[in-house]
Amino acid sequence: MKNETDNFINRELSWIDFNKRVLLTGMEKDYKVLDKIKFFSIFSNNLDEFFMVRVASLKAQLEAGIRKKSIDGLTPKEQLKRINQEVKKLTTLQEEFFNNELNNELKSEGIFLKKYEELTTNQKNWCDNYFTSSIFPLLTPLVVDPAHPFPFISNLSLNLAALIKDEEESKNQFVRIKIPTKNISRFIQIPNDIIESKDEKYRFFLTVEDLIGNNINTLFNGMECINYSFFRLTRDADLELKELEADDLLLAVEKSLQKRRLGGDVVRLEVEEKVPINILKLLIESIEIPEEYIYYCKSLLALDDLSCLLQVDRDDLKENLRIGKTHPLLKSIENSTHKNSNSIFNIARKQDILLHHPYDLFKTSVEQLINNAADDPLVLAIKITLYRVSKDSPIIDALMRAAENGKEVMTLVELKARFDEDNNIQWAKQLEQAGVHVVYGIIGFKTHTKISLIIRKEKGRLRNYFHIGTGNYNSNTSNFYTDLGLISTDPDIASDLIKLFNYLSGFSKQNTYQKLLVSPYSLRQRFIFLINREIENAKNNKKAEIIAKMNSLVDPEIIQLLYSASQAGVKINLIIRGICCLYPQRENLSENIRITSIIGHFLEHSRIFWFYNNNDAEVFIGSADWMRRNLDRRIEAVTPIEDLKLKSQLYNLLQIYIQDEHYSWVMNKDGVYKKIAKKSISNRSQIDLINNWQKID
């Protein structure tokens, strides 16, 4: 008899499987070479964050003697062992593909990643001059001896370790040099007139570390470099916040960020495969890292830096995706010479607007809404939550302008948005200086919801306009994240939002809402009710069906309920991009559950929840996944979609994803994903949506 733990997939291993799908997508023949480079870079960047947060957490549990098992029955030690085994397999696969197929494909397209030793004398002279003028002044060799302890190695920095022979002292010295990749591009392009090629498509690149290594003796007059190698550390980068003891959350986060910059415990050491044994031994002793956390790299370290190559001016080497049009209902604003009569407020007053980015332009919808609100004399107040914001943010500019125009502006800035904390602190300070009332949310909860509310005085009465989305108010990510949003004036939802904003600003203890599903209060309970209702309908021989699209499915209670629904005969389609801890297609457990993962040009980020409800479907969109953190430890908002036409649009959108034969991976009963065999050029969800989203009824 199977244990209950046998019905759950390990969360960390499921995430690794997701990142594997990203890597394998970058190895597919259908993608152009710079698109493959993009996937390889994303894979490596994902791994960095995974080690900084998830591996670091497990390692801390292990060192603290915590033996609590995961939902699939693994201890922290067992999980760490499996993680290192699986990740090493994947990084080896990535490196071998990069060294061979990908590098050869780059060459065939005229992009050459050269080694210093392969350059001509003229090319070496140019590179050496570049080193002398642009790199040498930035380098600071640090010696290790009794008077100089092993230096602190910052998180994710690329470093050169060298043994230098000092003839006068008759001894060898260990030296560390930090490679300045933040101030200089990792890949140095040799000018076309220097490469002496008549073919204008050719691009020659040399890595900055290769150039430094081949000029290393210029750093040590009177001494000789015996050997050198490159290495990189990954550290625990999760913030340790004691919110209940913090009088000033802003100050507390700033102090925690300083600790992060100094660095936490080492969770991974990456070295070159052929690292000299004497250098490796010194690194291991100085860093005190177990062998299982050492990664021997067969290619360049830090392959996330491959993203630098995406700036190459070769549009023929990446897919030209013509994305983004103004939403049909909003085109009249662009074309009108009388903007007041065709404002976004006039349009939203007549009907709800469903947005799907990047297919609907963020700039001419959400940004337009906030910009109009900032300048409209009838608008009295704007309230908004900000989780991740672009560095040059039109939304921030509009909010500051609104405050300068005398409007009441309240902004919740989530200071604990992981890896965006510093950026959000700077925005919070700028907003406050502009007269915006800035709050930081509820102690103990991360505010993850994406909501905005605009209060406008019309004919002596106040009317509320709002936007609720699945993604951040971020102009940059809106171009490559798929997200949904609703612009509406629904009075019940607007009333709920007023209560929610008052709760977030500390003016109320509101925990009941009319229509809005809010965590940690009503969201879990409502989803449980909706699933149970489908179960009851199935038991009463009625058609029962659930379709849900999200980023992750981890919550054990929801998973168990979905198993019960499947056993009752409910047909369930789950479209889950990333982590999924549920096994589908298992006899007497989940035979009626199908799971797909969409990995394509855009990051699938939208959340949609559709319940058949005896042919009276209830449909929701919002910011929450089915994870414990979203349901219990975050402030989330999920809104019903009640307009029949918009419900139909969302159902048809879900069908496009379900029928996808190009970007879909399907999970089998053993938890293994298989890519759907491409039967034709049709049923390509993301491409089809580029062409047809605005035509879907």
N, C-alpha and C positions, 0 to 999 in steps of 0.2 A: 504494500500500500504506500502510495506517495505521501510525503510530508507536504504541508501547506506551502512551505518555502519553495517546493518544486514548481509552484504555479507562478512564480515571479522571476523576472529577469533582473540581474544586478544592474543598478542604476549606472555605475561607473563604466561597466563593460558595455552597456547599451550606448553610452555616450561615445566610447571608443569606436563602436560599430558605426555610429553616425559619421564620425570623422573619417572612417575608412571609406564610406560612400562618397564623401567629398573628394578624397584622394583618387579613388577609382574613376570618378567623373572626370578628373583632370587627366586621366590616362586614356580616355575614349578617343577614338579616331575622328569622331564627328566634330570635335571642337578645334578651333584654330589655335595656333601655338601660344599666342599671348593669353588666350582664355585658359589654356592649360596651366600656364604660369600663374594665373590668378588663383586657380583652385589649389595649386601646390602651396602658394603663399598663405592662403586661408587655412589650409590643413596645418601648417607649421605654427601659425599664429594661434589657432585654436588649441594646439597642444601646449603652447607656452602658458596660456591662461588656465588650462586644465591642471597643469602641474602646480601653478602658483596658488590655486584655490583648492581643488578637490584632492589632489595627491598630498598637498601640504596639510589639509585637514585630517586625512587618514593617518599620515605620519605622526601628527601631533597626538592623535588618539592612541596610537601604538606606544609612543614614548611615555604617555601618561598612564599606561596600563589599562586602558579601556578595552573591554572585550565584547562590547555590545555588537550583536550581529546585524547585518543588513537584512532587508526583507526576504532575500533569497538564501539567508543562512550563512553568510560568510563573515568572518571576523575581519577587523582592519588589516591584520597581518596577511591573511589569505587574499584579501582584495588587492593589497599592494603588490603581492607576488604576481597575481594574474595581470594586473595593470602593466607592470614592467615587461612581462612576457609578451603581451599583446602589442604594446606600443613599440617594442624593439622590432617585432616582425614588420610592423607598418613603416617605421622609419627606414628600415633596410630596403623595403619595397620602393619607397619614395626615392631614396638615394640612388638605387640601381637604375630606376627608370630615368631619373634626372641625368645621371652620368652618361647614359647610352641613348635611348630613344629621344628624349626631350632635347638633349644637347645636339644630337644629330639633326633633329627637325629645325632647331634654331639656325644651325649652320646652313641647312638647305634653303632657308629663307633669308640668308645674308646677315644673321645675327651671330657674332662670334664672341664667346666668352674665353678670352685668351689667357694663357699662362705667360708669365714674364719671360720664361725661357724660350717661348715660341716666337717672340717678337724679333723683328729685324733690328739692326743696329740703330737706324734712324728712329724707329718707334721706341726703343729703349731709351734713347737720348731724350726724347720728348717726355717720356714717363718720369725719368730721373729728374729732369728739370721741374716737372710738376710736383714731384715729391719734395724737392728742396724749397720751392716757393710756397706751396699750399698745404703740405702735410707736416713736414719736419718741425715747424714752430709749435705745432699743437701737441707733440708727443712729450710724455713725461716718463722716462724709464725709472722704475722703482726697484732698488736692489734689496735683496733679502739677506741679512747677516745678523750677527748678535746685537748690533746697534739698531737694526731696522727690521722689525717683525714683518711677517707676511702681511701684505696690504689687504685692506678690505676690497672685495670684488663686488661691484654693484650688480644688481639683478639684470639679467639678459644682456649684459655688456659683452662685446667680443674682445678677447684679450690675446696677447702674444706672450708666451713664456719662453725664456731663452737662458741658456747657460753660456756665460761669457768667461773667456780665459784671460786672466790678468797676469802677465809675465812678471811684473815687478813683485806682486804679492805671492806669486807661485801658487795660485789657487783659482778654482772656478767659482763664479758667483751666479746665483739665480737672479734673473731680472724679469719683471713683469711690465708690459706696456699695454695700456688701454687703447684699442683701436677707435679713433674718433668718428664713428659712423653716423652720429647725430649731426655733426657739423659738415660732413662731406658725404656725398653719395657713396654707397657701398660699391657701386659699379662705376668705374671711371671710364668715360667714353673718350677714346683716342680720336682726335679730329680726322675727318675724311681726307684732308690734304696730306696728313701724315701717313695714313695707311696706304696711300698711293694706289687707290683703286679707281678705275673709271666707272665702275658700277655704283650708281648713287644709292642703291638700296643697302649696301654693306654698312654694318655698324660693328666696330671693334670695342670690346669692353675688357677691362682688367680690374680685378677686385683690389680694393684699397689695401687689404691685409697682405696680398701677394706683393704689391709694390713696396710696402713697408718691410716685409721680410727680406726682399732682395736688396734693400738699402740699409739693412740693419747695422752694418759695420760703421756707417757714417755717424751713428749715434754714440759709438764707443771708441774715441781716439786712443790709440796705443793698446787697444785690446782686440780680441778676436772672438767672434761668435762661433761656438763649437756646434751647437744645434738649437733649433727653436721649433715651436709648435703653437697651435692656436687652441683656445679653450673658451668655454662659456658656462656660466652658472645660472640656474633658475632657483629663485628663493620664494619662500612663503610670502605672498603679497596680500593676504586677506587682512582687512582692517580689524583691529581689536578695539571695540568701542564699549565703554561702560556708560551707556546713556543715562541710566538712572542716577549716576553720581555726577553727571556733567551739568554744571550751571549754564554753560554756553555750548550748545551743540556745534556751532560753527567752529569755535576754538578747539573743541574736542576732536573734530574731524581733521582739522589742520594739523594738530599734534600727532594724530595717528598716521597721517600722510607722511610726516617727517620720519616717523619710525619705519614706514614702508620703504621710503627712499634709502634709508640707511640699510634696510634689508632684514628679512627674517631668516629663519633656518634654511640651509641649502637643501633642495629637494631633487636636484638633478645636476650632474656634471657632464657636459658634452665635450669630448676631445676628438682629435683626429685619429683615425684608425691606426695610423703609423706613428703615433706619438712616441718619442724616445722614452725608454723605460725610466731613465733617471728623472726626467721632467714629470712623468706620470706619478712616480713614487712621491716626489715632493708635493705635488698637488693633493694627492690623497691624504698625506700626513697633515698638511696645513689646513685643508678644508674639513677633514675628518668625515668622510662620506663612505658609506658601505658600497661594495662592489656592484650590488644590484641597481644602484642609482647612477651608475656611470654608463654613458652612451657613447659608443665608438662610431664615429661618423665616417662614412665612406665618400662623402662629397663635401661641399661647402657647409660650414656651420651656419646656423640661423637662416634657413631657407625661406623664412618669411620675408626676408629682404629682397626676394625675387620680385616683389611688388614694384621695386624701383624700375624694373624693365618695362612695366606697363606704360611708362611715360615716353617710351620710344615712339617717334613720329612715323609709325608704320600702321596706318588704319587698316591696311589689307590683311594684317595679321590678327585681327580680333573681330568678333561678330559685330556688325553695324546694326544694332537694335534700335529701330526708330520707335522710341517709346514716348508716351505722354502726350495726351491731348487735353484741351479744356473740356470739362464735363459739359455735355450737351445743354443742360439747363442753365449753365453759367456763361455760355457763349454770347448771350445778348449783352452782358456787361462789357465784354471786349469790344463789341461792335457798336455799342450805343454812344451817341454824342451827348445824351442826357443821362448821366450815370445815376442821378438820384432816382429817376423813374424805373431804372432797371438794376437797382442795387441788389447785392446778395441777400439783403434783409427782405426786400420785396419778394424775391423768388422763394426764400425759405418759408415765408409766411404762408405761401400758397400750397407748398408741398414739401415733404421730406426729401433730402438729397442724400443718396448713398454714393460714397466715394470709394474707389479702388485704386490705390497707388501701386506702382508708378504709372499705371495705364491712364488714370485721371491725374492730371498735373497737380501736384501739391501747391505749387506757386499760385495757380489761378483758382484755387479752392480754399484750403485751410489758411494759407498765408493771406489770401485776398480777404477772407473773413476777418482775421485779426487786424489787418491793415485798415480795412473799412471801419472797423470798430474804433480804432485809434483816432481816426480823423472825422468821424461822423459826429456832428454837434448834438444829435439826439441820444447818443450813447452816453450813459451816466457811469457805468462801471464794467470792468472786465475782471474775470477770475479765471485762473488757469493753473494746471499742474505741469511742472517741467521735470522730466526724468533724465533724458539724454538730449542735449541740445548741440547743434553744430557750432563750430567755432566762430563763423561769421553768420550770425543768426538774424534773419529778417524778422522773426517772431520777437526776439529780444528787443530789437530796434523799435518795433511797433509798440511794444509794451511801455518802453521808456518814453516814447513820443506821446502815448496816451496819457501818461502821468503828467508830462509837461503841458498837455492840453487841458489839464484840470480834471481829468476823470479819476474815479476811484479805481485803482488797479491793485489787485491782490494776487500774488504769485506764490505758489508752493514750489520750492526748489528742493528736490530730494538730494541731500548731501551725500547719501550712502549708495548712490548708483555706482556699482563697482567699476573701477578704472576710469570713471568720469568725475570722481569726487573733486579733484583739483579744478577742473573746468567749471563745475557747478558752483564751487566756492567763489570763483572770480565773477561769474554771472550774478550771483546773489549780491555781492558787494556793489557791482555796477548798478543793478536794479534799485538797491536801497538808496544809492547816491542820487538816482534820478527821481526819487520820491515814490517808488513802488513799495507797497507794504509786502514784505517778504516773510514767509513763515516756512518752517522746516518739518511740519508734520507731527505725527503722534509718536510719543516715546515708545520704543519697543516694536514699532511697525515700520516697514519700508513702504513709502507711498509710490505705487507702481502704476496707478490708474492714469489714463490719458484723457483728461476732460477740460473743457473750457466753457465758460458761461458769460454771456453778454447781456447786460440789462439796458434796455432802450426805452425812452419815453416817447410814446406815440399817442397823439390826441388826448393828452392829459392822463394817460394810463401807462403803467409799466408793462412791457412785454419782454419775455426772456427768450434768447436764442442760445443754442448750445451746439457744441461739437463733442462727440464721444468717439474715440478711436481705439484701434488695436495696436498702434505704433506711436513712437515718440514724435514730438513737435520738432522734428529735425529735418532741415531742408536737404542735407546731403544724403542721409540714409533713405529718404523717401524716393530716391532715384533707383535704388536697387533692393529695397525691402518691399515685399508685397504686404500691404496693410489696408484695412477697411476703416471707414469713418462714416458717421451719421451727422448731418446738419439738420436740425429740427427746431420746432417751437412747441413741441408737445408739452402742455402745461403740467401734467403729472410728473413727467421725467424732469422737467425744469425745476419743479418744486423739490424733487428728490435731490437734485444737484445743489440747490441752495442749502438744504440741510447738510449735505455732505461737505460742502465748502466750509460751513460754520463749524462742523465737527473738526475738520482739518486745521482750522485756525484756532481751535480751542474754545470756541464760544458755545458749544453744546456737547451733549453726550448722546447724540442721536444714534440709534442702532436699528430703527425700523424704517422701511422705505416702501413706497407704493408700487413702483414698477421696476426700479433699478435694483439689480442684484449686486450687493456690496459685501466684500469680505473685509474683516473676518466674521461678519454677522449673518447675512442671509444667503451668501453665494453657495456654500457647500450644501446647506439644507435644501435650497431650491433645486440644485442639480440632482440631489438624491431623490427628491419628490418626482422630478420629471422622468428619471430613469425608472423609478418604481411604477409610475403610471403606465409606461410602455410595457412593463412586465405584467401588470394587471390586465391590460388590453390583450396581450398575447395569450394569457391564461384563459381569457374569455373568448378565444378564437377570433379575435379581431386582428387586423393587420397592425403590426407594431414595428417601428423602424427608428433608428438613431443614426445620424451622420454628424461627426464632429471633426473639425480641423483645428489643430493646435501645434505648438512647438514640442511639448513634452507631456507624457502621461506617466506619472510616478505614484500618485496617491493610492495606498493600498485599499482604502475603503471604497473608492470609486471603482478600482479594478475588480474587487470582489463583486461589486454590484453589477458590473458589466458582464462578468462571468454568469451571474444569476440570470441576467437578462437574456444572454445567449441560450442558456439551458431552458428558459421559458419559451424560446422561439422568436425572440426579437432579432430582427436583421440589423446588424451593426457594421457601419463603414467608418473606419478611423483613418484620417489623413494626418500623420504625425511626422513632422520633419526630423526631429532629433531623438531624444531619449524616450524609450517605450519599455515599460517593465511588465507588460501583459503579453502572454502567449496566445496567438490566434489559432484557429483551425484544429484545436485539440478535441479529441473525441470525449463526449460527455462533459465538456468544460466550456469550450469556446468555438464550437463548430460554426456558429453563425457570425463570427467576427472576422472581418477582413481588415488588414493593416497595410497601408502604403506610405511611403516616404517620397516626397518630391524634392529632388536636388537638381537645380538648374541655374540659369544665368542670374536669377534673382533669388534672394533669401526669402523663403516662404515664412512669413511672420504673422499672418492674419489668423485670428481665432473665430471660428463660426460653430455654433451649436444648434442643431436642427432636430426637433422631435416631432414625429408624425402626428401623434395625438389624435388618433381616430379621424384622420383627414381634416384636422383643423390645426395645422402645424404651428408650433411655437418655435421661434427662431431668435437667436441672440448673437451679438458680437461684443467683443470687449478685450480687456488687457490680460485676462487670466488664463493660464494653463491649468490642467488637472494635476497639480502638484501640491503637496502639503504647504509649501511656502506661500503659494498664491491663494490657497483657500483659507489658511489659518494665520499666516504671519505677515501678510501684506495688506495694504489698502488697495483694493481692486474694484473696478466698476464694469459690469456687463449689462448692456442695454437690450431690451427686447426690440425686435423689428416688427412693427405691426401693420405697416402699409402692405397690402396684398401684392402690389406690383414689385416692391422691393424684396418681399419674401420669395417671390418667384425668381427674381434675379439671383438671389443667394442660393436657392436650390439648384438652379441651372449652373451656377458657378461651381458648386460642389460636384455636380455630375461631370463637368469638364475635368476636374481633378481625378475623380474616380475612374474615368475612361481613358486617362492619359496612358499613352504607350511609348513615350519618349523619355520623360524625366522620372518615371516611377520605379521605385524599388518595392517589392512585395515581400512581407515577412511570412515565412512558413511556420509550421507547428513547432519547430525546434528553435525558433527565434532567429533564424538565419535569413538575411535579405537576399533576394535575387532580383537582378535588373530585368524588367519586362522586355522581352524580345521585340524589337521594333518591326512592326508589320507593314507600316506605310509611313508616309510623311504627314499623315493626318493624326489627330489626337495628340498634339503637342501642346500641352496646357498653356505654357507661358507664351509661346509663339502665337497660338490661337487667340489668347487674350489680348496680345498686342494688336492683333488685327480686328478682333470682334467684340471686345468687352462692352463697348458703348452701344452695341447693337443687341445685347442680350436683354430679353424681356422676362 
